[in-house]
Amino acid sequence: MKRNRIGMRGLLVLAAILLGTAVVLSVSAADPASAPKGKFMADRHQDRGVTCDKCHKESPPKAAVPTKVCFECHGDYDRLAQRTKQVEPNPHASHEGKLDCEVCHHGHKPPTDHCGSCHSFGFKVK
């Protein structure tokens, strides 16, 4: 009988630990400061002194940064195409038109080579 009580107590302690861990992980996942570490776009912006609120207009952020916010510092599509004109083919002069920046560039996760879903240009997206 005593052995079962110890076993039950152990299960309750384990369940409490697992529940506590789940709560901590879910809260930290919602915190932008806990985003994966690495040199993502947000890190490069932070290294240059750009604070989170320059791009994110709500705290905590609920959606990707709109392209019009990117344009405030980086210029419009034509300016971006001019800045990357030495890249052949120019990723900012796409036959798909004027794509949202978020299609390729992500703040807190690795970038996406959108062109690479059909082509084999081998772009190194920043």
C-alpha positions in Angstrom: 0.0 0.0 0.0 2.8 2.4 0.9 4.6 1.7 -2.3 1.5 2.8 -4.4 1.3 6.1 -2.4 4.9 6.9 -3.2 4.3 6.0 -6.8 1.2 8.2 -7.0 3.1 11.1 -5.2 5.9 10.7 -7.8 3.5 10.9 -10.6 1.9 14.0 -9.2 5.3 15.7 -8.8 6.2 14.7 -12.4 2.9 16.0 -13.7 3.4 19.3 -11.8 6.9 19.7 -13.3 5.7 19.0 -16.8 2.8 21.4 -16.5 5.1 24.1 -15.1 7.6 23.5 -18.0 4.7 23.8 -20.5 3.6 27.1 -19.0 7.1 28.6 -19.0 7.7 27.5 -22.6 4.4 28.9 -23.9 5.0 32.2 -22.2 8.6 32.5 -23.5 7.4 31.6 -27.0 5.1 34.6 -27.1 7.9 36.9 -26.0 9.8 38.5 -28.9 12.9 38.8 -26.8 13.0 35.0 -26.6 13.2 34.5 -30.4 15.8 32.1 -31.7 19.3 33.5 -31.4 21.4 34.1 -34.5 22.0 36.8 -37.1 18.5 37.2 -38.3 17.3 40.4 -39.9 16.2 41.8 -36.5 19.7 41.2 -35.1 21.3 43.1 -37.9 18.9 46.0 -37.3 19.6 45.9 -33.6 23.3 45.9 -34.2 22.8 49.2 -36.1 20.8 50.7 -33.2 17.4 50.2 -34.6 15.0 49.5 -31.7 12.0 47.1 -32.0 9.4 49.9 -31.9 10.9 51.4 -35.1 9.4 48.5 -37.1 6.8 47.0 -34.7 4.0 49.4 -34.0 2.3 47.2 -31.4 3.8 45.4 -28.4 3.9 42.5 -28.4 3.9 42.3 -32.2 0.9 40.3 -33.6 1.9 40.2 -37.3 4.7 40.6 -39.7 6.0 44.2 -40.3 4.1 45.7 -43.2 6.2 46.5 -46.3 5.3 50.2 -46.0 7.2 50.3 -42.7 10.3 48.8 -44.4 10.0 51.5 -47.1 10.4 54.2 -44.4 14.1 53.4 -44.1 14.9 51.3 -47.2 13.0 53.2 -49.9 10.4 51.9 -52.3 10.6 49.0 -54.8 12.4 51.1 -57.4 15.0 52.2 -55.0 15.6 48.6 -53.8 15.8 47.4 -57.4 18.4 50.1 -58.0 20.4 49.1 -54.9 20.5 45.4 -56.0 21.0 46.1 -59.8 24.4 44.3 -59.7 22.7 41.0 -58.8 21.7 39.0 -61.8 18.8 38.5 -62.0 17.8 41.3 -59.8 15.6 39.9 -57.0 13.9 43.3 -56.4 12.9 43.5 -60.1 10.8 40.3 -60.0 8.6 39.1 -62.8 6.0 38.4 -60.0 5.7 42.1 -59.4 6.1 44.0 -56.2 6.1 41.4 -53.5 5.8 42.2 -49.8 9.2 42.2 -48.1 8.1 39.4 -45.7 7.9 37.0 -48.6 11.7 36.7 -48.4 12.9 38.7 -45.4 11.8 37.7 -41.9 12.7 39.4 -38.6 13.2 36.6 -36.2 13.7 33.5 -38.4 15.9 32.6 -41.4 15.1 34.3 -44.7 13.4 32.5 -47.5 14.7 32.3 -51.1 11.3 32.8 -52.7 12.8 32.7 -56.2 14.4 29.4 -55.3 10.9 27.8 -55.1 11.0 27.7 -59.0 14.5 28.8 -60.0 18.0 27.8 -59.1 19.7 31.2 -59.0 21.2 30.4 -55.5 20.3 33.8 -54.0 21.8 34.4 -50.5 18.9 36.3 -49.0 19.7 38.6 -46.0 
